[in-house]
Amino acid sequence: MARREAEGVSDKSETIGEIVARHHNREGALLPILHDVQAAFGCVDAESEALVARGINWSRADVHGVVSFYHDFRQEAEPRPVVQICRAEACKARGVEALIDAAHRAAGERVKIETVYCLGLCSAGPAARTGDDLHVRLDEGSVARLVESA
């Protein structure tokens, strides 16, 4: 490890290089790359943006523009589990607003509750997401159980 550090190669640099290489021939590779970087490190920070930009031959500003546009990407890792609750119009029409307080009560300080606008499950709302798992047709009891199990 000391040799790699002396050569200016970090674990993060190596991992991001592997992620970029995995998506190298893929059209529209930036979003899958960014998702993999966030999965590996819990966030896409400024250093990661620069490494991705270098790896795909883009400017850091271009990569940062994409990272800052999408709500899924974080600049800092969140140590707590995250439950995203959809508050878009379809979920509002199906009663999500009544579930928000129940989610916050169940979360306390242990779980972060985030509001997102549209998980794409409009016909089955109210909806929420934990990691890659989607949860639909929520009511107060099911949202509390979801948050408690996060």
Backbone as CSV, one residue per row, in Angstrom:
resi,resn,N_x,N_y,N_z,CA_x,CA_y,CA_z,C_x,C_y,C_z
1,MET,0.818,-1.184,0.000,0.000,0.000,0.000,0.869,1.257,0.000
2,ALA,1.950,1.264,0.753,2.823,2.437,0.798,3.375,2.749,-0.584
3,ARG,3.694,1.694,-1.380,4.212,1.910,-2.731,3.174,2.597,-3.598
4,ARG,1.934,2.135,-3.519,0.871,2.744,-4.313,0.664,4.194,-3.896
5,GLU,0.704,4.470,-2.578,0.553,5.844,-2.109,1.706,6.703,-2.594
6,ALA,2.927,6.154,-2.573,4.089,6.897,-3.052,3.966,7.208,-4.542
7,GLU,3.313,6.308,-5.279,3.103,6.530,-6.707,1.886,7.416,-6.960
8,GLY,1.191,7.819,-5.898,0.025,8.686,-6.045,-1.241,7.940,-6.420
9,VAL,-1.278,6.651,-6.161,-2.457,5.849,-6.494,-3.176,5.501,-5.193
10,SER,-4.426,5.894,-5.086,-5.200,5.592,-3.876,-6.187,4.480,-4.172
11,ASP,-6.737,3.902,-3.110,-7.784,2.892,-3.273,-8.968,3.474,-4.031
12,LYS,-9.325,4.717,-3.704,-10.458,5.357,-4.369,-10.173,5.500,-5.864
13,SER,-8.993,5.952,-6.197,-8.616,6.128,-7.599,-8.671,4.797,-8.341
14,GLU,-8.153,3.779,-7.708,-8.153,2.449,-8.330,-9.574,1.925,-8.514
15,THR,-10.385,2.047,-7.491,-11.769,1.569,-7.575,-12.547,2.320,-8.645
16,ILE,-12.404,3.631,-8.680,-13.116,4.414,-9.695,-12.596,4.072,-11.084
17,GLY,-11.297,3.840,-11.208,-10.748,3.405,-12.490,-11.367,2.094,-12.955
18,GLU,-11.562,1.164,-12.023,-12.201,-0.116,-12.353,-13.664,0.089,-12.754
19,ILE,-14.353,0.972,-12.049,-15.762,1.251,-12.382,-15.863,1.855,-13.774
20,VAL,-15.027,2.835,-14.069,-15.038,3.473,-15.388,-14.729,2.434,-16.465
21,ALA,-13.740,1.598,-16.224,-13.373,0.573,-17.214,-14.528,-0.398,-17.464
22,ARG,-15.268,-0.725,-16.415,-16.397,-1.651,-16.542,-17.483,-1.090,-17.464
23,HIS,-17.621,0.223,-17.509,-18.667,0.866,-18.316,-18.108,1.528,-19.574
24,HIS,-16.838,1.309,-19.860,-16.132,2.018,-20.925,-16.859,2.011,-22.272
25,ASN,-17.346,0.897,-22.708,-17.968,0.793,-24.038,-19.473,1.014,-24.022
26,ARG,-20.007,1.400,-22.916,-21.453,1.578,-22.766,-21.859,2.980,-23.200
27,GLU,-22.886,3.069,-24.016,-23.413,4.384,-24.385,-24.103,4.993,-23.167
28,GLY,-23.884,6.266,-22.924,-24.494,6.929,-21.773,-23.983,6.373,-20.466
29,ALA,-22.678,6.191,-20.360,-22.089,5.502,-19.212,-22.045,6.327,-17.932
30,LEU,-22.173,7.638,-18.018,-21.943,8.461,-16.829,-22.866,8.103,-15.666
31,LEU,-24.157,7.996,-15.881,-25.057,7.701,-14.761,-24.764,6.341,-14.124
32,PRO,-24.577,5.271,-14.897,-24.203,4.010,-14.241,-22.879,4.112,-13.480
33,ILE,-21.924,4.855,-14.020,-20.654,5.047,-13.320,-20.904,5.750,-11.991
34,LEU,-21.667,6.833,-12.014,-21.926,7.586,-10.781,-22.677,6.747,-9.749
35,HIS,-23.643,5.948,-10.200,-24.357,5.071,-9.263,-23.393,4.061,-8.635
36,ASP,-22.486,3.494,-9.441,-21.525,2.532,-8.899,-20.549,3.200,-7.931
37,VAL,-20.132,4.427,-8.230,-19.239,5.156,-7.331,-19.949,5.408,-6.001
38,GLN,-21.198,5.832,-6.067,-21.929,6.085,-4.823,-22.140,4.791,-4.040
39,ALA,-22.404,3.699,-4.739,-22.568,2.412,-4.054,-21.264,2.002,-3.364
40,ALA,-20.144,2.299,-3.985,-18.848,1.916,-3.425,-18.427,2.794,-2.250
41,PHE,-18.732,4.095,-2.307,-18.212,5.023,-1.307,-19.280,5.742,-0.493
42,GLY,-20.555,5.544,-0.823,-21.629,6.198,-0.082,-21.937,7.602,-0.555
43,CYS,-21.146,8.111,-1.498,-21.361,9.452,-2.024,-20.534,9.636,-3.294
44,VAL,-20.783,10.752,-3.959,-19.947,11.170,-5.087,-19.409,12.548,-4.697
45,ASP,-18.278,12.546,-4.018,-17.695,13.801,-3.544,-16.851,14.449,-4.642
46,ALA,-16.259,15.581,-4.334,-15.480,16.335,-5.326,-14.322,15.518,-5.879
47,GLU,-13.649,14.762,-5.026,-12.537,13.925,-5.491,-13.035,12.869,-6.477
48,SER,-14.158,12.256,-6.157,-14.732,11.243,-7.052,-15.142,11.855,-8.381
49,GLU,-15.743,13.043,-8.318,-16.118,13.725,-9.565,-14.896,13.929,-10.458
50,ALA,-13.801,14.378,-9.857,-12.579,14.631,-10.628,-12.021,13.342,-11.219
51,LEU,-12.043,12.259,-10.452,-11.534,10.985,-10.949,-12.406,10.435,-12.070
52,VAL,-13.723,10.555,-11.931,-14.632,10.112,-12.993,-14.411,10.959,-14.241
53,ALA,-14.326,12.270,-14.058,-14.128,13.166,-15.199,-12.856,12.795,-15.962
54,ARG,-11.798,12.568,-15.233,-10.536,12.191,-15.873,-10.694,10.852,-16.610
55,GLY,-11.407,9.928,-15.980,-11.572,8.600,-16.567,-12.395,8.575,-17.844
56,ILE,-13.349,9.500,-17.972,-14.199,9.516,-19.175,-13.872,10.679,-20.096
57,ASN,-12.837,11.429,-19.734,-12.384,12.554,-20.552,-13.442,13.656,-20.676
58,TRP,-14.038,13.976,-19.546,-14.966,15.098,-19.443,-14.349,16.109,-18.490
59,SER,-14.911,17.300,-18.428,-14.470,18.254,-17.416,-15.145,17.906,-16.090
60,ARG,-14.504,18.285,-14.993,-15.130,18.057,-13.685,-16.428,18.836,-13.581
61,ALA,-16.477,20.016,-14.200,-17.696,20.831,-14.169,-18.861,20.090,-14.818
62,ASP,-18.599,19.394,-15.922,-19.667,18.633,-16.581,-20.162,17.499,-15.681
63,VAL,-19.223,16.787,-15.064,-19.608,15.695,-14.164,-20.355,16.260,-12.954
64,HIS,-19.855,17.351,-12.391,-20.521,17.969,-11.240,-21.940,18.423,-11.603
65,GLY,-22.124,18.928,-12.804,-23.459,19.337,-13.237,-24.452,18.193,-13.190
66,VAL,-24.008,17.013,-13.577,-24.883,15.835,-13.534,-25.113,15.406,-12.088
67,VAL,-24.047,15.360,-11.300,-24.173,14.950,-9.894,-25.116,15.881,-9.140
68,SER,-24.984,17.177,-9.370,-25.807,18.137,-8.624,-27.242,18.209,-9.148
69,PHE,-27.483,17.754,-10.357,-28.831,17.783,-10.927,-29.717,16.687,-10.334
70,TYR,-29.186,15.488,-10.161,-29.983,14.348,-9.707,-29.972,14.237,-8.185
71,HIS,-31.162,14.096,-7.600,-31.270,14.036,-6.140,-30.727,12.742,-5.544
72,ASP,-30.480,11.730,-6.358,-29.972,10.462,-5.828,-28.508,10.529,-5.406
73,PHE,-27.762,11.484,-5.939,-26.333,11.547,-5.643,-26.079,12.463,-4.464
74,ARG,-25.207,12.007,-3.566,-24.866,12.754,-2.364,-23.427,13.240,-2.446
75,GLN,-23.174,14.428,-1.907,-21.811,14.958,-1.815,-21.080,14.389,-0.597
76,GLU,-21.834,13.969,0.408,-21.266,13.369,1.613,-22.037,12.100,1.930
77,ALA,-21.342,11.112,2.445,-21.995,9.849,2.793,-22.955,10.065,3.967
78,GLU,-24.103,9.431,3.905,-25.090,9.468,4.993,-24.886,8.211,5.830
79,PRO,-24.509,8.359,7.104,-24.236,7.179,7.922,-25.486,6.403,8.328
80,ARG,-26.637,7.061,8.283,-27.878,6.409,8.694,-28.551,5.746,7.493
81,PRO,-29.408,4.761,7.745,-30.241,4.246,6.655,-31.154,5.361,6.153
82,VAL,-31.488,5.331,4.872,-32.322,6.365,4.269,-33.597,5.730,3.728
83,VAL,-34.720,6.339,4.045,-36.007,5.958,3.462,-36.494,7.157,2.664
84,GLN,-36.670,6.956,1.369,-37.177,8.019,0.504,-38.673,7.820,0.336
85,ILE,-39.420,8.873,0.594,-40.878,8.813,0.455,-41.291,9.750,-0.662
86,CYS,-42.069,9.210,-1.594,-42.527,9.998,-2.733,-43.646,10.935,-2.293
87,ARG,-43.484,12.217,-2.664,-44.516,13.217,-2.355,-45.011,13.899,-3.616
88,ALA,-44.866,13.203,-4.753,-45.366,13.748,-6.012,-46.897,13.707,-6.009
89,GLU,-47.478,14.324,-7.006,-48.935,14.514,-7.039,-49.729,13.211,-6.929
90,ALA,-49.325,12.172,-7.637,-50.094,10.923,-7.581,-50.074,10.329,-6.176
91,CYS,-48.921,10.350,-5.532,-48.847,9.833,-4.157,-49.601,10.747,-3.193
92,LYS,-49.575,12.059,-3.452,-50.376,12.967,-2.624,-51.853,12.634,-2.751
93,ALA,-52.293,12.369,-3.972,-53.699,12.029,-4.195,-54.069,10.725,-3.503
94,ARG,-53.096,9.885,-3.262,-53.338,8.605,-2.595,-53.042,8.658,-1.099
95,GLY,-52.787,9.865,-0.557,-52.714,10.035,0.889,-51.345,10.014,1.531
96,VAL,-50.278,10.249,0.780,-48.945,10.183,1.374,-48.736,11.207,2.479
97,GLU,-49.361,12.365,2.385,-49.130,13.408,3.396,-49.475,12.915,4.797
98,ALA,-50.471,12.057,4.917,-50.860,11.518,6.224,-49.813,10.541,6.763
99,LEU,-48.908,10.056,5.909,-47.909,9.075,6.330,-46.594,9.701,6.791
100,ILE,-46.374,10.948,6.432,-45.089,11.585,6.703,-44.803,11.654,8.205
101,ASP,-45.775,12.074,9.001,-45.560,12.147,10.453,-45.261,10.777,11.039
102,ALA,-45.982,9.747,10.584,-45.737,8.388,11.074,-44.319,7.942,10.730
103,ALA,-43.851,8.296,9.544,-42.485,7.938,9.134,-41.464,8.630,10.028
104,HIS,-41.658,9.914,10.290,-40.718,10.654,11.147,-40.732,10.143,12.580
105,ARG,-41.909,9.804,13.092,-41.984,9.248,14.459,-41.222,7.931,14.541
106,ALA,-41.406,7.070,13.550,-40.732,5.768,13.553,-39.223,5.923,13.349
107,ALA,-38.822,6.955,12.619,-37.405,7.141,12.288,-36.588,7.646,13.463
108,GLY,-37.159,8.562,14.232,-36.368,9.201,15.284,-35.111,9.796,14.670
109,GLU,-33.990,9.598,15.336,-32.703,10.062,14.807,-31.946,8.948,14.099
110,ARG,-32.463,7.716,14.171,-31.748,6.560,13.628,-31.834,6.448,12.117
111,VAL,-32.948,6.881,11.522,-33.192,6.738,10.089,-33.452,8.113,9.498
112,LYS,-32.881,8.370,8.327,-33.133,9.635,7.644,-34.322,9.447,6.697
113,ILE,-35.305,10.328,6.827,-36.446,10.346,5.921,-36.199,11.436,4.894
114,GLU,-36.241,11.061,3.630,-36.052,12.021,2.543,-37.306,12.092,1.703
115,THR,-37.612,13.284,1.251,-38.702,13.483,0.316,-38.146,13.428,-1.099
116,VAL,-38.787,12.669,-1.958,-38.428,12.654,-3.377,-39.702,12.914,-4.166
117,TYR,-39.523,13.346,-5.370,-40.673,13.657,-6.210,-40.676,12.745,-7.418
118,CYS,-41.390,11.656,-7.252,-41.724,10.625,-8.224,-40.718,9.495,-8.267
119,LEU,-41.178,8.368,-7.789,-40.431,7.121,-7.887,-40.926,6.301,-9.074
120,GLY,-41.876,6.847,-9.828,-42.374,6.161,-11.005,-43.374,5.061,-10.715
121,LEU,-43.988,5.097,-9.555,-44.957,4.073,-9.163,-46.327,4.701,-8.920
122,CYS,-46.681,5.609,-9.789,-47.855,6.454,-9.585,-49.150,5.674,-9.381
123,SER,-49.299,4.548,-10.039,-50.553,3.802,-9.925,-50.609,2.946,-8.665
124,ALA,-49.491,2.852,-7.936,-49.447,1.972,-6.773,-49.038,2.710,-5.495
125,GLY,-49.124,4.032,-5.493,-48.703,4.809,-4.341,-49.655,4.698,-3.184
126,PRO,-49.303,5.287,-2.073,-48.055,5.958,-1.759,-46.870,4.996,-1.819
127,ALA,-45.724,5.533,-2.265,-44.551,4.704,-2.497,-43.343,5.240,-1.737
128,ALA,-42.410,4.319,-1.475,-41.161,4.673,-0.815,-40.060,3.778,-1.366
129,ARG,-38.808,4.188,-1.098,-37.657,3.398,-1.536,-36.653,3.328,-0.401
130,THR,-36.118,2.133,-0.201,-34.991,1.918,0.701,-33.930,1.215,-0.126
131,GLY,-32.800,1.860,-0.329,-31.771,1.289,-1.201,-32.338,1.091,-2.601
132,ASP,-32.278,-0.121,-3.098,-32.831,-0.448,-4.418,-34.232,-1.041,-4.327
133,ASP,-34.772,-1.148,-3.115,-36.081,-1.766,-2.920,-37.188,-0.724,-2.930
134,LEU,-38.234,-1.019,-3.684,-39.397,-0.139,-3.775,-40.543,-0.740,-2.970
135,HIS,-41.314,0.138,-2.341,-42.428,-0.297,-1.482,-43.647,0.515,-1.891
136,VAL,-44.775,-0.157,-2.085,-45.969,0.504,-2.605,-47.182,0.249,-1.721
137,ARG,-48.237,1.008,-2.027,-49.518,0.906,-1.319,-49.334,1.000,0.191
138,LEU,-48.550,1.983,0.596,-48.229,2.142,2.007,-49.372,2.792,2.769
139,ASP,-49.480,2.418,4.040,-50.387,3.076,4.972,-49.551,3.393,6.214
140,GLU,-50.165,3.969,7.243,-49.383,4.362,8.426,-48.632,3.185,9.050
141,GLY,-49.279,2.064,9.167,-48.634,0.898,9.776,-47.485,0.368,8.934
142,SER,-47.690,0.255,7.626,-46.630,-0.311,6.775,-45.451,0.642,6.632
143,VAL,-45.719,1.949,6.620,-44.591,2.888,6.529,-43.798,2.872,7.840
144,ALA,-44.458,2.746,8.970,-43.753,2.660,10.260,-42.900,1.398,10.308
145,ARG,-43.447,0.254,9.872,-42.686,-1.000,9.851,-41.502,-0.898,8.902
146,LEU,-41.714,-0.259,7.750,-40.635,-0.080,6.776,-39.486,0.726,7.388
147,VAL,-39.818,1.832,8.025,-38.799,2.683,8.628,-38.096,1.958,9.770
148,GLU,-38.837,1.262,10.596,-38.238,0.547,11.727,-37.306,-0.576,11.268
149,SER,-37.577,-1.169,10.106,-36.734,-2.247,9.612,-35.556,-1.763,8.772
150,ALA,-35.506,-0.458,8.508,-34.404,0.092,7.682,-33.099,0.067,8.423
